[in-house]
């Protein structure tokens, strides 16, 4: 797999990735733009979102992307967060 991925915000280098229960969380960095993005994708539903993050909050946002998303008003899932459904 290439360490470079295309995001809705351009081309980024993958710094870290984790996957569990159909959720993929990736920390991406654009060397040219000096930007960091946390990308979250649900492989079961196809839903996803991206969070631009500051350098000092990147690891925390990577570890807790749903908390960061909620704090920024990003909703998840067609029926909310989908916590009631088993993954």
N, C-alpha and C positions, 0 to 999 in steps of 0.2 A: 504494500500500500504506500502510496506517495505521501510524504509529510505535508504536502500542500493540498488544500481543499478549496473549493469555490463555495462561497457563502453568498447570501443575498446582498452582502456589503462588499464583495470583491474576493480577491484571492488571499488566503490566509495560510499560515503554517500551523499545523496541529502541534500543540504543546503537551496536551494531556487528554486522555479519553477514558471513559468508563461506561460500562453497559450492565444493566441488570433489569430483569423482568420486563423486557421490551423497551426500556428507556435508554437512550444513548445521550450522554452529556459530554461535550467536547469543549476544551479551552483552545481558542484560536488567536493567533497573533499576526497582524499585518506589519511586517518590518518597514515597508515603505511609508505607510500611513502612521505607524506607531500606535495602532489601536488594538485593543483586546476585546474579544467577543466570547461569551459563553453560549453555546448552541445546545438546545435540547430537542430531541426528536423521539416520538413514540412510534416504534416500528410496527405496532399492532394497529394503530389508527391512522398513521400517516401525518398526524398533527405535529407541529414544531413551532418553536419560537427562538429568537436570539436576543441576547442582552448585551449591549455595549457596556463595558465595565472599565473603571479606572484601574491602574496598575496595583494600587494598594488594596483593592477589594476583589481582585481577580480570583484568588484561591478560595476566599469565602463564598463568592458567587458560584464558583464551580462546585463547591461542596454542598451548597444550599440554593440551587437555582430557582426553586419554586417560591421560596421566601423572598428572593430578590424580585421575581416576576410579580408576585402579589403586591409588593411594596411599590411597584411601578405601574400598577393598574392593568397588568397583562392577565387576561383570563385564560384558562386552560380547558380544553375539551368542549364539545358541543353542548354538554349538559353540566358545565362547571368543571370542577377539578377531578371528578370521577373517582373520588376516594372510596365510594361505596362499591365499586366494581373490582373484582379480583383481577390482578394482573397475572 
